Amino acid sequence: MLRHAIQRLILAIPVMFGVLLIGFLLMQVVPTDPATVRAGPTATPDVIAAIRADLGLDEPLYKQFGLYVWRLLHGDLGSSIINNVPVSQELGATIGPTLELMFASLFWSIPLGILLGTLAGYWRGSLIDRTIMAISVAGVSVPVFFLGLVLIWFVGFQWQWLPFTGRAGPIWTLDGMLSLILPAVTLGGVFIGPVARMTRTAVLDVLSADHVRTARAKGLTERLVVMRHALRNALVPVITLIGLQIGFLLGGAVVTETVFSWPGVGRLAVGAILSSDFPMAQGTIIVLSMGFIVINLTVDVLYAALDPRIRGA
Amino acid sequence: MSEDLLRIEGLRTVFRTHGGEVTAVDGVDLSVPRGRTLGIVGESGCGKSVLSLSVMRLVAHPGRIAAGRVLLEGRDLVGLSSAEMRQVRGSQVAMIFQEPMTSLNPVHTVGFQITEAMRAHDPRASAAELRERAIEALNRVRIPSPDRRFDEYPHQLSGGMRQRVMIAMALACRPKLLIADEPTTALDVTVQAQILDLLRDLQAETGMSIILITHDLGVVAEMADEVAVMYAGRVVERAEAGAIFGDPMHPYTLGLLGSVPRLDEERETLLAIDGSVPPPFALPKGCRFHPRCPFAAAECKSDQPPLREVVSGHSAACLRAPVEAFAA
């Protein structure tokens, strides 16, 4: 189990390197010059050239990348070109709210998605099944920003039930928790559909398996048959799907944070890209991709925990 | 007969399909005496597995028992509520299946799956007690170092070992009847013999009755006291095992015996029955075997032959029974 985890961790290193390289190259193809941005609209060519030399932008690309990686390995993410604040400091301030949002979204949407999918799979073809599947198709089809806007309009603005702009405090304060509800409902809402559909398919698949028949032949109650012998096995593909969907969730987090003015990494990324703040944008890319890698690693480990056949391999 | 542990009377199991209702088991009457083994033989699709699942009331949707009774010690299982039926499953009637590879849950340990069966019928037993009983059960099916196997997962065991685990699990609550649905079909020949030996020994030890479902006449010859031959959802012949093999009366049984390869006779080709089992949605009129029967007469095409006792203790559903051997 531990060996499995370590193996996956080592495999994450080249992935991370690839992310850095692609992130770096993407910044190169953007037709904006960081030195010009930094110098401001009124700067003379001399000043721009000086800044370019200062930032190392006159060096060949491979040297720039080498220097970038070298600094990164020393924990130096650079500073914002806009306001000179260290990138690490900005990331440190925004990562907490983003984690809060992610966990709050997954906390309710995954269990609910699995529950709905199990019910739909168990009562396949019934009214329950069709209702749940209709809801989940709607969930898959509705874009995050639209759901967010609808919630803001009705729950936040018209009915004034919940706050909808910004983060009122950390999650352990009442205000903080209240301000988290709408963003978490929005981001989790788009997650229920895929989880429910995948669970339904997996449960259906397992319910027709021989070992489920064995479980029934033992005289187990239907509840135990479903929980222990169908759902437990069905969770393996569901967890895999969740891992794959986390990428979309990160994308959704960027949108959700922007819609709700949530001070997270996603909103920071959008701001940095819009203002051509390259070091900041790169920093957010690194954090988001690291998040993706960590979640996938967790999924891998969970996968092994759920399926003993993988553990030994 | 008060000696019978199980009596099946007029059992009819149907499946609802798009083309209407299809009858997989059609009016089967059978009985299983205490401590004895009834072999049910037939080709794939003859309804023998559906019959066994009907006894357990485990026929999956869209199948259902449409008529008949399944009397276990006089109590009709068909009329029981699902909660009552659950009490019967595992504790009074247990079942083992064809595929030991897939019949155990891959994500739970062997020990968990055995103790789970025990706990279902004895919720007050302690974990330590259950473990002890499960290890004893593994020991009884001759699994070496059972206390180590207890904590292993099915994928760590061979096919034969898994079938032993299935047997240990089935017998965990000391059922009165064990239904074995093709228990050795998926196993190597040498392992087959071991599993059959084991079943026989366990039967002698516990006095349970066995319904052995198979298409393998060799297995039946070795294990069964009585044999029922099924064709297209019906029992076509029924007798003591010796009588079936020594003096088969139904043309289908004759054909089945003729298609078994033998080492002690020189034959150029195996005698095979022409054609195949008719699908349940396209059964012929009259005797269901008549299109394939070399003895078929005009009346076989119109009249459905009942299962009738031709000589004492030996019944056949054939208007022309007893027929003489093919050579005649």
Boltz contact constraints between the chains, C-beta under 6 A:
constraints:
  - contact:
      token1: [A, 210]
      token2: [B, 99]
      max_distance: 6.0
  - contact:
      token1: [A, 210]
      token2: [B, 102]
      max_distance: 6.0
  - contact:
      token1: [A, 210]
      token2: [B, 103]
      max_distance: 6.0
  - contact:
      token1: [A, 211]
      token2: [B, 103]
      max_distance: 6.0
  - contact:
      token1: [A, 211]
      token2: [B, 104]
      max_distance: 6.0
  - contact:
      token1: [A, 211]
      token2: [B, 105]
      max_distance: 6.0
  - contact:
      token1: [A, 214]
      token2: [B, 103]
      max_distance: 6.0
  - contact:
      token1: [A, 216]
      token2: [B, 58]
      max_distance: 6.0
  - contact:
      token1: [A, 217]
      token2: [B, 56]
      max_distance: 6.0
  - contact:
      token1: [A, 217]
      token2: [B, 89]
      max_distance: 6.0
  - contact:
      token1: [A, 217]
      token2: [B, 95]
      max_distance: 6.0
  - contact:
      token1: [A, 218]
      token2: [B, 90]
      max_distance: 6.0
  - contact:
      token1: [A, 218]
      token2: [B, 117]
      max_distance: 6.0
  - contact:
      token1: [A, 218]
      token2: [B, 120]
      max_distance: 6.0
  - contact:
      token1: [A, 219]
      token2: [B, 86]
      max_distance: 6.0
  - contact:
      token1: [A, 219]
      token2: [B, 89]
      max_distance: 6.0
  - contact:
      token1: [A, 219]
      token2: [B, 90]
      max_distance: 6.0
  - contact:
      token1: [A, 219]
      token2: [B, 120]
      max_distance: 6.0
  - contact:
      token1: [A, 220]
      token2: [B, 120]
      max_distance: 6.0
  - contact:
      token1: [A, 229]
      token2: [B, 105]
      max_distance: 6.0
  - contact:
      token1: [A, 232]
      token2: [B, 107]
      max_distance: 6.0
  - contact:
      token1: [A, 233]
      token2: [B, 107]
      max_distance: 6.0
  - contact:
      token1: [A, 308]
      token2: [B, 153]
      max_distance: 6.0
  - contact:
      token1: [A, 309]
      token2: [B, 155]
      max_distance: 6.0
